[in-house]
């Protein structure tokens, strides 16, 4: 998270300037390097892997979506001359499908990773008894990831066209874009909404296992963490499908996001309530929260496509991630109790709900569907 916050921040502006396709391939290269370093137990080698992995994560969370949104906008402009609502539904459905497939792949990846760990035993480099290089075992899934990355990189090279900030290599520098974000209340509030909400989500990833283990009674069987994780992924898939249904029924992304944040806040409140009252609602709250995660990603992706300018989209997406990564670092390094961590996550979600309410109030009347005139003006 630290390397993503520092290195990844500036990588986004390079993607806007030199091409989103090109930096999608940079992501592939960086993550392959990160995976290969897992074969060595040397601290500095592993540190290089974390640095490249952090930078790659920033690219993963920005340039792919940026490329997609820019392509949709380009299709609209070339087909009808101006941006209208004609393609927005397709973008919404694409983001919903991408969210669904992400969760499906997460489940399949866990199964495949466990399989290759069992198939390939953990061994040192046979050429030297003092070697720090290892093969098989828990390093095998990283080798599988390298193969997947290679296939993905080949598909990007062959199938994608290149796009830049505003269709040319003229996007603004990082600090100029930072000034643009700070001067636009709508974009600033949208970015802080994302930072607070995703900060709580990423913190949840590290908190749910110890929280459930605290509820385990002595003498009980070990928690079926694999099955619990699978139920989480199923709930997230359900959320992405609920988003698709809501869009088909004419519900705007702004309203979907408001309800998502409201329910997510309530679902994490069940954790502290569970500790005080002694109920068994925590796990139910976790399932509700995972449904909200499935709703959140396509909704936020669509909102950013409407209100963030194309010219500096990757840079702005990575600026959004600065407070996000800082929040996660504070939660993880603060050595807080589980109860206090839940309260912090709940507070973050409540703040994101308030910020999103501010976003809704700043949107011009009648512009909660389709491409906003705000984004068009910002461009």
SEMI-882586 format. One record per atom (N, C-alpha, C, CB): residue in one letter; x, y, z. Coordinates in steps of 0.2 Angstrom, whole numbers, plus 2048, in hexadecimal, padded with zeros to 3 digits. Atoms other than C-alpha are relative to their C-alpha. Glycine has a CB too. Layout:
<recs>
aXYZ
...
</recs>
This chain:
<recs>
x8047FA800
x800800800
x804806800
x7FB800806
x7FC7FA800
x80E80C804
x8048017F9
x8067FF805
x7FD7FF807
x8178097F3
x7FB8027FB
x8047FA7FE
x8067FE805
x80680A7EA
x7FF808801
x7FA7FC801
x8027F97FE
x80381B7F3
x8068057FD
x7FF801807
x7FB7FC802
x8148227EE
x8028007F9
x8077FF805
x7FE801807
x81A81B7DE
x7FA8007FB
x8037F97FF
x806801805
x8098177D6
x7FD8077FF
x7FB7FC803
x8037FA801
x8038297D9
x8038047F9
x802805806
x7FD7FC806
x80F8307CB
x7FF7FB7FA
x807802801
x800805805
x80D8207C0
x7FA8027FC
x8007F9802
x8067FE803
x7FB8267BC
x8018057FB
x7FB801805
x7FF7FA804
x8008367B4
x8047FE7FA
x804806803
x7FC802806
x80D82D7A9
x7FB7FC7FB
x8067FB802
x805804804
x7FF8217A3
x7FC8057FC
x7FB7FC804
x8047FB803
x7F483079E
x8058037FA
x7FE806804
x7FC7FC805
x803838794
x8037FB7FB
x806803804
x7FD805805
x80B82878C
x7FC7FB7FE
x8067FE803
x805805802
x7FC81D78A
x7FE7FB805
x8037FC7FA
x8038057FB
x7F0812794
x8027F97FF
x7F9801801
x7FE807802
x7F480278A
x8077FF802
x7FE8007F8
x7F98017FE
x80680578C
x8017FE807
x8048067FD
x7FF8017F8
x80580679F
x7FC7FA802
x7FE807803
x8038077FE
x7F97F77A0
x8057FB7FF
x7FA7FF7FB
x7FB804801
x8087EE799
x806801805
x8038007F8
x7FC7FF7FB
x8137F67A5
x7FE7FD807
x801808802
x8038047FA
x8077EF7B3
x8027F97FF
x7F9801800
x7FE807800
x80A7DE7AC
x8077FF801
x7FE7FE7F8
x7F98017FF
x81D7E07AC
x802800807
x8048057FC
x7FF7FF7F9
x81D7E77BE
x7FE7FA804
x7FD806802
x8038067FC
x8127D97C5
x8047FA7FF
x7F97FF7FF
x7FC806802
x81C7CC7BC
x807800804
x8027FF7F9
x7FA7FF7FC
x82C7D37C5
x7FE7FE807
x8038077FF
x8028017F9
x8227D37D5
x7FF7F9802
x7FA804802
x8018077FF
x81D7C17D3
x8077FC801
x7FC7FD7FB
x7F9804800
x82F7BB7CF
x804801806
x8038027FA
x7FC7FF7FA
x8367C37DE
x7FE7FB806
x800807802
x8028057FB
x82C7B77E9
x8047FA801
x7F97FF7FF
x7FC806800
x8387A97E5
x806801804
x8027FE7F9
x7FA7FE7FC
x8467B27EF
x7FE802807
x8048057FC
x8027FE7F9
x8467B4802
x804806802
x8017FA804
x7FC7FA7FF
x8527C2801
x7FC806802
x8058027FB
x8057FB7FE
x84A7D180A
x8008067FB
x803803807
x8007FB805
x8507DE7FD
x7FD7FE7F9
x8078027FF
x803803806
x84A7D37EF
x7F8800801
x8027F97FE
x8078007FF
x8397D17F7
x7FD807800
x7FF7FD807
x8027F9800
x8397E47FA
x7FF8037F9
x805804804
x8017FE807
x83B7E77E7
x7F97FE7FE
x8067FE7FC
x807802803
x82C7DC7E4
x7FA803803
x8007F8803
x8067FC7FD
x8217E67F0
x8008067FD
x801800808
x8017F9803
x8267F67E8
x7FD7FF7F9
x8078037FF
x802800807
x8237F07D6
x7F87FD801
x8047FA7FC
x8078027FF
x8137E77DD
x7FB806802
x7FF7FB805
x8047FA7FE
x80D7F87E5
x7FE8047FA
x803804805
x8017FB806
x8108027D5
x7FB7FC7FB
x8078017FC
x805804804
x8077F47CB
x7F9800802
x8037F97FF
x8078007FD
x7F87F47D6
x7FD8077FE
x8007FF808
x8037F9802
x7F68077D3
x7FE8007F9
x805805801
x802800807
x7F68047C0
x7FA7FB7FF
x8067FD7FC
x806805801
x7EA7F57C2
x7FA804802
x8017FA805
x8067FD7FE
x7DE8007CB
x7FE8077FC
x800802807
x8017F9803
x7DF80F7BF
x8007FF7F8
x805805802
x7FF7FF807
x7E580C7AD
x7FB7FB7FC
x8077FE7FE
x804805804
x7DA7FD7A8
x7F9803800
x7FF7F9804
x8067FD800
x7CA8067AD
x8008077FC
x7FD802807
x7FF7FA804
x7D18167A6
x8007FF7F8
x806804802
x800802807
x7D480E795
x7F97FE7FE
x8057FA7FF
x806802802
x7C3806795
x7FB8067FF
x7FD7FB805
x8047FB800
x7BA816799
x8018057FA
x800804807
x7FE7FC806
x7C482078C
x7FE7FD7FA
x807801800
x802804806
x7C081377F
x7F98017FF
x8027F9800
x808800801
x7AD814782
x7FF8087FE
x7FD7FF807
x8017F9802
x7AE827781
x8028027F9
x804805805
x7FE800807
x7B8826771
x7FB7FD7FB
x8077FD7FF
x805804804
x7AB81A76A
x7FA8057FF
x7FE7FA803
x8067FC801
x79D82676E
x8018067FC
x7FE803807
x7FE7FA804
x7A6835767
x8017FF7F8
x806804802
x7FF801807
x7AB82D757
x7F97FD7FC
x8057FB7FF
x806803803
x79A825754
x7FA8057FF
x7FD7FA804
x8067FC800
x78E833758
x802808801
x7FB7FF805
x7FE7F9800
x799843759
x800803807
x7FC8047FC
x8007FD7FA
x79584776B
x7FE7FA805
x7FB806801
x8028057FB
x79383E77C
x7F9800802
x805801806
x8078007FD
x782838780
x7FF7FA804
x7FB8007FA
x8018067FC
x77A82A78A
x8007FA7FC
x7F9801803
x801806804
x77A81D77C
x8057FB802
x8028027F9
x7FC8057FE
x789814782
x8017FF807
x8078017FD
x7FE8007F8
x789817795
x7FD7F9803
x7FC806803
x8028067FD
x77E808798
x8057FA7FE
x7F97FE7FC
x7FB805802
x78B7FD78F
x806800805
x8028017F9
x7FB7FF7FB
x79880479A
x7FE7FE807
x803808800
x8028027F9
x78E8017AA
x8007F8800
x7F9802801
x801807800
x78B7EF7A4
x8077FD800
x7FC7FE7FA
x7F9803800
x79E7EC7A0
x803801807
x8048057FB
x7FD7FF7F9
x7A37F37B1
x7FD7FB805
x7FF807803
x8038057FC
x7967E87B9
x8037F97FF
x7F88007FF
x7FE807802
x79C7D87AF
x807800803
x8008007F9
x7F98007FE
x7AE7DD7B3
x8017FE808
x8048067FF
x8008017F9
x7AA7DD7C6
x7FE7F9802
x7FB805803
x8028077FF
x7A17CD7C5
x8067FB7FF
x7FA7FE7FC
x7FB805802
x7AF7C47BC
x806801805
x8038027F9
x7FB8007FB
x7BC7CB7C8
x7FF7FC806
x801808803
x8018047FB
x7B47C27D6
x8007F97FE
x7F9802803
x7FF807802
x7B27B27CC
x8077FE800
x7FC7FF7F9
x7F9801801
x7C47B37C8
x8047FF807
x8048057FC
x7FE8007FA
x7C87B67DA
x7FF7F9803
x7FD805805
x8018077FE
x7C07A57DF
x8047FB7FC
x7F87FF800
x7FC804804
x7C879C7D1
x807800801
x7FE8017F8
x7F97FF7FE
x7D97A37D5
x8027FD806
x802807800
x7FE8037F9
x7D879D7E7
x8007F87FF
x7FA802805
x800808801
x7D378B7E1
x8077FE7FC
x7FA7FE7FC
x7FA802804
x7E178B7D4
x807801804
x8018047FA
x7FA7FF7FC
x7EE7927E0
x8017FB805
x7FF807804
x8008057FB
x7EA7857ED
x8037F97FC
x7FA7FF803
x7FE806804
x7EC7787DF
x8077FF7FE
x7FC7FF7FA
x7F9800802
x7FD77D7D9
x8057FF806
x8028067FC
x7FC8017FA
x80377E7EB
x8017F9802
x7FD804806
x8008077FE
x7FF76C7EE
x8037FC7FA
x7F97FE800
x7FD804805
x8057667DD
x808801800
x7FE8027F9
x7F87FF801
x81776E7DD
x802802807
x8018077FC
x7FD7FF7FA
x82176C7ED
x804806801
x8037F9802
x7FB7FA7FF
x82B77A7F5
x8077FD801
x7FE803807
x7F9802800
x83D7787F1
x8058067FF
x8017FB7FA
x7FB7FB802
x84D7827F1
x8037FF7F9
x8067FF806
x7FC801806
x8587847E2
x8057FA801
x8048077FE
x7FC806800
x8607737DF
x8078017FF
x7FD7FB7FC
x7F97FF802
x87077B7D9
x804802806
x8008057FA
x7FC7FE7FA
x8757827EA
x7FC7FF806
x8028077FF
x8048017F9
x87177D7FC
x7FF806804
x8047FB804
x8007FA7FD
x87478F801
x7FC8057FC
x806803802
x8037FB804
x8697977F4
x7FA803804
x7FD7FC7FA
x8067FD7FD
x85B7A37F9
x7FA8007FB
x802808801
x805801804
x85179E7EA
x7FC7FA801
x8038007F9
x8048067FF
x8427937EC
x7FB7FF7FA
x7FC802807
x805801806
x83578B7E0
x7FB7FB803
x8047FC7FB
x8068047FE
x8247837E2
x7FD802807
x8027F8801
x8047FE7F9
x8197837F2
x7FC8067FF
x805801805
x8047FA800
x8127947F6
x8038057FA
x801803806
x7FD7FC806
x81D79C7E7
x7FC7FE7FA
x8077FF800
x803803806
x8137917DA
x7FB8057FE
x7FE7F9801
x8057FC802
x80479C7DA
x8028077FC
x7FB802805
x7FD7FA803
x80F7AB7D5
x8027FF7F9
x806803804
x7FF802807
x8157A17C6
x7FA8007FC
x8047FA801
x806800804
x80479E7C1
x7FD8077FE
x7FA7FC804
x8027F9801
x8007B17C3
x8048027FA
x801804806
x7FC7FE806
x80F7B47B7
x7FD7FE7F9
x8077FE801
x803803806
x8077A97AA
x7FA8047FE
x7FF7F8800
x8077FC801
x7F67B27AC
x8028077FD
x7FC800806
x7FE7F9802
x7FF7C37AA
x8038007F9
x805802805
x7FD801806
x8087BD79B
x7FB8007FB
x8057FA7FF
x805801805
x7F87B8792
x7FC807800
x7FB7FA803
x8037FA800
x7F07C8798
x8038067FC
x7FE803807
x7FC7FB804
x7FE7D3791
x8007FF7F9
x8077FF803
x801801808
x7FD7CA780
x7FA8027FE
x8017F87FF
x8067FE802
x7EB7CD77F
x7FF8087FF
x7FA7FE805
x7FF7F8800
x7EE7E0783
x8038027FA
x803803807
x7FC7FE806
x7FB7E1776
x7FD7FF7F9
x8077FC800
x803802807
x7F17D9768
x7F98047FF
x7FF7F9800
x8077FE801
x7DF7DF76C
x7FF807802
x7FC7FC805
x8027FA7FE
x7E07F0774
x8038067FB
x803802807
x7FE7FA803
x7E280176B
x803805806
x7FB8047FC
x7FD7FB7FB
x7EC80F774
x7FC806801
x8078027FE
x8037F97FF
x7E481E77C
x804804805
x7F97FF802
x7FC7FB7FC
x7EB82D785
x7FB805803
x8058047FC
x8047FB7FD
x7E583B790
x7FD8057FA
x804804805
x8047FC805
x7D7844785
x8027FE7F9
x802807801
x7FE803807
x7DD839776
x8078027FD
x7FB8037FB
x7F97FE802
x7EF841775
x8057FF806
x7FF8077FD
x7FB8007FB
x7FF84177E
x801807803
x8077FD7FD
x8007F97FE
x7FB852786
x7FD800807
x7FD8057FB
x8037FF7F9
x7F584E798
x804804804
x7FE7F9802
x7FC7FC7FB
x7FA8597A6
x8047FC805
x7FB804804
x7FC8037FB
x8078557B3
x7FC7FF806
x806805801
x8048027FA
x80384E7C4
x7FE806804
x8057FB804
x8027FB7FB
x80385E7CE
x7FB8057FC
x807804801
x8057FC803
x7F98677C1
x7F97FD800
x8028017F8
x8068047FF
x7EC8597C2
x7FE800807
x8017F97FE
x8027FF7F9
x7ED85A7D5
x7FC806801
x8067FF804
x8047FA7FF
x7E886C7D4
x7F98007FD
x8058067FD
x807801803
x7DA8687C8
x7FB7FC804
x8017FC7F9
x8058047FC
x7D385B7D4
x7FE804806
x8047FA802
x8027FC7FA
x7D48677E3
x7FC8067FF
x807802803
x8057FB801
x7CB8747DA
x7F97FE7FD
x8038047FA
x806803802
x7BD8697D4
x7FD7FC806
x8007FB7FA
x8038027FA
x7B28667E3
x7FC7F97FF
x7FB804803
x803806802
x7A88587DA
x8057FA800
x7FC8017FA
x7FB805801
x7B884E7D5
x8037FF807
x8058027FB
x7FC8017FA
x7C08517E6
x7FB7FC805
x801807804
x8058047FB
x7B084A7F0
x7FF7F97FD
x7FA804800
x800806803
x7AF83C7E4
x8067FC802
x7FF8007F8
x7FA8047FE
x7C18377E7
x8007FE807
x8068047FE
x7FF8017F8
x7C08397FA
x7FA7FA801
x7FE806804
x8058057FF
x7B082E7F9
x8037F97FF
x7FA8017FB
x7FC807802
x7BA8207F0
x8057FF805
x8038017F9
x7FA8017FB
x7C98227FC
x7FD7FD807
x804807801
x8038037F9
x7BE82080C
x7FD7FA7FF
x7FB805802
x804807801
x7B3812805
x8057FA7FF
x7FB8017FA
x7FB805801
x7C28087FE
x8057FF805
x8038017F9
x7FB8007FA
x7CD80C80D
x7FC7FB805
x801806803
x8048047FC
x7BF803817
x8007F97FD
x7F9802801
x800806804
x7BE7F580A
x8077FC801
x7FE8017F9
x7F98037FF
x7D17F180A
x8017FE807
x8058057FD
x7FF8017F9
x7D27F281D
x7FC7FA802
x7FE806804
x8058067FE
x7C37E581E
x8047FA7FE
x7FA8017FC
x7FD806802
x7CE7D9814
x8057FD805
x8048017F9
x7FB8037FB
x7DB7D8822
x7FC7FF807
x805806801
x8038007FA
x7CE7D9830
x7FB7FA801
x7FC807801
x8068057FF
x7C07CC82D
x8037FA803
x7FD7FF7F9
x7FE8067FD
x7CB7BD831
x801800807
x8067FE7FC
x7FF7FF7F9
x7D17C3842
x7F9801804
x805805802
x8077FF7FC
x7BF7C9846
x7FC7FA801
x7FC8067FB
x804806800
x7B77B9842
x8037FB805
x7FF7FC7FA
x7FC8057FB
x7C57AF84C
x7FE802807
x8078007FE
x8017FE7F9
x7C17BA85B
x7F97FD802
x800807800
x8078037FF
x7AF7B385A
x8007F8801
x7FB8027FB
x8008077FF
x7B57A185A
x8017FE807
x8067FD7FC
x8008037F9
x7B279786A
x8057FB800
x7F97FD802
x7FB8057FF
x7C078D871
x7FD7F97FF
x803800806
x803807801
x7BE77A86B
x7FD8007FA
x7FC7FE806
x804801806
x7B577E85B
x8057FF7FB
x7FD8077FE
x7FC801806
x7BC77984A
x8038067FE
x7FC7FC7FB
x7FD7FA803
x7C7785841
x7FB8037FB
x8077FE7FD
x8047FD805
x7BE792837
x8017FE7F9
x801808801
x7FF802807
x7BB78C825
x8018077FC
x7F97FD7FD
x7FF7FA803
x7C379C81E
x7FF8007F9
x807802802
x801800807
x7C379680C
x7F98007FE
x8037F97FE
x807800801
x7B079380D
x7FD807801
x7FC7FB804
x8037F97FF
x7AD7A4815
x8028057FB
x803802807
x7FD7FC805
x7B87AC808
x7FB7FF7F9
x8077FF7FE
x805802806
x7AD7A37FA
x7F9804801
x8007F9800
x8077FC7FF
x79D7AA802
x8018077FF
x7FD7FE807
x7FF7F9801
x7A47BB802
x8008027F8
x807803803
x8007FF807
x7A87BA7EF
x7F97FF7FD
x8057FB7FD
x806801803
x7977B37EB
x7FB806802
x7FC7FA803
x8047FA7FF
x78F7C27F4
x8028067FC
x801802808
x7FE7FB804
x79A7CE7EB
x7FE7FF7F8
x808800800
x803801807
x7957C67DA
x7F8802800
x8007F87FE
x8077FE800
x7837C87E0
x7FF808800
x7FD7FD807
x8017F9800
x7867DA7E3
x8018037F9
x806803805
x7FF7FD807
x78D7DD7D1
x7FA7FF7FC
x8067FD7FD
x807801804
x77D7D57CA
x7FB804802
x7FE7F9801
x8057FB7FE
x7727E07D5
x8018077FD
x801800808
x7FF7FA803
x77B7EF7CE
x7FD8007F9
x808801800
x803800807
x7777E97BC
x7F9800800
x8037F97FD
x8078007FF
x7657E67C1
x7FE807801
x7FD7FB805
x8027F97FF
x7647F87C8
x8018047FA
x804802806
x7FF7FB806
x76B8007B9
x7FB7FE7FA
x8077FE7FD
x805802805
x75F7F67AD
x7F9803802
x8007F9800
x8067FD7FE
x7517FD7B8
x800808801
x7FE7FD807
x7FF7F9800
x75780F7B6
x802804806
x7F98037FE
x7FE7FD7FA
x75E8127C7
x8078037FF
x8007FB806
x7F97FD801
x76D81E7C6
x8057FE804
x7FF808801
x7FA8027FC
x77E81A7CC
x801804806
x8078017FC
x8007FC7FA
x77D8287D8
x7FC7FE806
x7FE8087FF
x8058027FB
x76E8217E1
x8037F9802
x7F97FF7FD
x7FD8077FE
x77680F7E0
x806801805
x8027FC7FA
x7FA7FF7FC
x7868167E8
x7FE802807
x8058057FD
x8037FD7F9
x77C81F7F6
x7FE7FA804
x7FB8057FF
x8028057FC
x77380F7FB
x8057FB801
x7FA7FC7FC
x7FA8057FF
x7838047F9
x803803806
x8048007FA
x7FC7FD7FB
x78C810805
x7FC7FF807
x8028077FF
x8058017FA
x77D810811
x8007F9803
x7F98037FF
x8018077FE
x77B7FD812
x8077FE803
x7FE7FC7FB
x7FA8027FE
x78E7FB813
x802803807
x8068037FB
x7FF7FD7FA
x78F807822
x7FD7FC806
x7FE807800
x8048047FB
x7817FD82B
x8037F9801
x7F98007FD
x7FE807800
x7897EC827
x806800805
x8027FE7F9
x7FB8007FB
x7997F1830
x7FF802807
x8068047FD
x8027FF7F9
x7907F883F
x7FE7FA804
x7FA8057FF
x8028067FD
x78A7E7842
x8067FC804
x7FE7FB7FB
x7FA8037FC
x79C7E2848
x801803807
x8068027FC
x8007FD7F9
x79D7EE857
x7FA7FE804
x8018077FF
x8068027FC
x78B7EA85B
x8017F9802
x7FA8017FB
x7FF8077FE
x78F7D885B
x8057FF806
x8037FC7FA
x7FC8007FA
x79D7DB868
x7FD802806
x8068047FE
x8037FD7FA
x7927E5873
x7FA7FB802
x7FE8077FF
x8068037FF
x7827DB872
x8017F8801
x7FA8017FB
x7FF807800
x7897CA86F
x7FC7FC7FB
x7FF7FD807
x804804805
x77F7C5860
x8057FD7FB
x7FB8057FC
x7FC803806
x7857BC850
x7FF8037FA
x7FE7F8800
x8027FD806
x7827C9844
x8068027FC
x7FC806801
x7FA7FD803
x7947CD83F
x8017FD7F9
x8067FE804
x7FF803807
x7957C0831
x7FB8027FB
x8007F8801
x8067FE805
x7847C582A
x8028077FE
x7FA801804
x7FE7F9802
x78B7D782A
x8068007FB
x803804806
x7FA801805
x79B7D1820
x7FD7FE7FA
x8057FB803
x803802807
x7907C9813
x7FC8067FD
x7FB7FA801
x8037FA803
x7867D9811
x8058047FD
x7FC803806
x7FB7FC802
x7967E2810
x8037FE7F9
x806801805
x7FD803806
x79C7D7802
x7FB8017FA
x8017F8800
x8057FE805
x78C7DA7F8
x8018077FE
x7F97FF803
x7FF7F9801
x78F7EC7FA
x8078017FB
x801804806
x7FA7FF804
x7A17EA7F3
x7FF7FE7F8
x8057FB802
x802802807
x7997E17E3
x7FD8067FD
x7FC7FA800
x8047FB803
x78E7F07E1
x8058067FF
x7FA802805
x7FC7FA800
x79B7FD7E5
x8058017F9
x805800806
x7FB7FF806
x7A87FA7D7
x7FD8027FA
x8047F97FF
x8027FE806
x79E7FB7C8
x7FC807800
x7FA7FB7FD
x8037FA7FF
x79480A7CF
x805806800
x7FC800807
x7FB7FB7FF
x7A48147D4
x8038007F9
x8057FE805
x7FD800806
x7AB80F7C3
x7FC8057FB
x8017F97FD
x8057FC804
x79C8177BA
x800807802
x7F97FD800
x8007F97FD
x79C8267C5
x8078047FE
x800801807
x7F97FD802
x7AF8297C1
x8008027F9
x8067FC802
x8007FF808
x7AC8277AE
x7FC8067FF
x7FD7FA7FD
x8057FA802
x79E8357AF
x803806802
x7FA7FF804
x7FE7F97FD
x7A78427BA
x808801800
x7FE800807
x7F97FF800
x7BA83F7B8
x8028027F9
x8047FA803
x7FE7FE807
x7C28487A8
x8047FA7FD
x803806800
x7FC805804
x7C983C79B
x808802800
x7FE7FF7FA
x7F97FE801
x7D9846799
x8057FE805
x8008087FF
x7FC8027FB
x7E08427AA
x7FD7FB804
x802806804
x8048057FC
x7D68337AF
x8047FC804
x7FC7FC7FB
x7FC8047FC
x7E48287B4
x803803806
x8057FD7FC
x7FD7FC7FB
x7ED8357BE
x7FB802806
x8028077FD
x8057FF7FB
x7DD83A7C7
x7FE7FA804
x7FA8037FD
x8018067FD
x7D98287CB
x8057FE805
x7FF7FA7FB
x7FB8017FC
x7EA8267D3
x800805806
x8077FF7FD
x8007FB7FB
x7E88367DD
x7FB7FE805
x7FE8077FD
x8058037FC
x7D882E7E4
x8037FB805
x7FA7FD7FC
x7FD8067FC
x7E38207EA
x805802806
x8037FB7FC
x7FB7FE7FB
x7EF82B7F5
x7FD800807
x8028077FE
x8038017F9
x7E382D804
x7FD7F9801
x7FA805800
x8028077FF
x7DC81B801
x8067FC803
x7FE7FD7F9
x7FB8037FE
x7ED814803
x802802807
x8068007FB
x7FE7FE7F9
x7F181F812
x7FB7FE805
x800808800
x8058027FB
x7E181A81B
x8017F9801
x7F98007FD
x7FF8077FE
x7E5807819
x807800804
x8017FC7F9
x7FA8017FC
x7F780A81F
x7FF802807
x8058057FD
x8027FE7F9
x7F081382F
x7FD7FB803
x7FC807800
x8048067FD
x7E4805832
x8047FA802
x7FA7FE7FC
x7FC8067FF
x7F17F7830
x806801804
x8027FE7F9
x7FA7FE7FC
x800800838
x7FE803807
x8048047FD
x8027FD7FA
x7F6808846
x7FF7FB806
x7F9803800
x8008057FB
x7F57F7850
x7FA801804
x806800805
x8067FF7FC
x7E37FB855
x7FD7F9801
x7FB8047FB
x8048067FE
x7D77EE85D
x7FB7FF7FA
x7FD801807
x805802805
x7CB7E5852
x7FA805800
x7FE7F9800
x8067FC7FF
x7BD7EF859
x8018077FE
x7FE800808
x7FE7F9803
x7C5800856
x8018007F9
x806802804
x800800807
x7C97FB845
x7FA8007FC
x8057FA7FE
x807800803
x7B77F7841
x7FD806800
x7FC7FA803
x8037FA7FF
x7B2807848
x8038057FB
x801803807
x7FD7FC805
x7BE81083D
x7FE7FF7F9
x8087FF800
x803801807
x7B880782D
x7F9802800
x8017F87FF
x8077FD800
x7A680B832
x8008077FF
x7FD7FE806
x8007F9801
x7AB81D834
x8028027F9
x805803805
x7FE7FF807
x7B481D823
x7FA7FF7FB
x8067FC7FE
x806801804
x7A481681B
x7FB806801
x7FD7F9801
x8057FB7FF
x799823823
x8038077FD
x7FF801808
x7FD7FA803
x7A583181D
x7FF8007F9
x807801802
x801801807
x7A482A80C
x7F98017FE
x8037F97FD
x8077FF801
x79182A80D
x7FF808800
x7FC7FD805
x8017F87FF
x79183D812
x8038037F9
x803803806
x7FC7FD806
x79E841804
x7FC7FE7F9
x8077FD7FF
x804801806
x7938387F7
x7FA804800
x7FE7F8800
x8067FB7FF
x7848427FD
x8028077FD
x7FD800807
x7FE7FA803
x78E8517F9
x8018007F9
x807802803
x7FF801807
x79284B7E8
x7F98007FC
x8037F97FE
x806800803
x7808487E4
x7FD807800
x7FB7FB804
x8037F9800
x77B8597E9
x8048057FC
x801803808
x7FD7FB805
x7888617DE
x7FF7FE7F9
x8087FF801
x802802807
x7828577CE
x7FA8057FE
x7FF7F9800
x8057FC803
x7788637C3
x7F97FC800
x8028027F9
x807804801
x76585E7C3
x7FF7FD7FA
x7FA805802
x801804807
x7618517B6
x8067FD7FD
x7FD8057FB
x7FA803803
x77384C7B4
x8027FA804
x805805800
x7FE8067FD
x77383C7BF
x8007FA7FC
x7FB7FF806
x7FF806805
x7728317B0
x8048037FA
x7F97FE7FE
x7FC7FE806
x77D8317A1
x807804801
x7FC8047FB
x7FA7FD7FF
x78D83B79E
x7FF807803
x8048007FA
x8017FA7FD
x78D84A7A9
x8038067FD
x802800808
x7FD7FA803
x79085C7A3
x806802804
x7FA8057FF
x7FA7FE7FB
x79C85E7B2
x8067FD7FD
x7FE7FD807
x7FA803802
x7A88517AB
x8018037F9
x7FF7F87FF
x7FE7FD807
x7A6858799
x803807801
x7F98007FC
x7FD7FA7FF
x7AA8697A0
x807800802
x7FC804804
x7F98017FE
x7B98637A9
x8057FE7FB
x8007FA806
x7FC803805
x7BF85A79A
x8038067FC
x7FD7FB7FB
</recs>
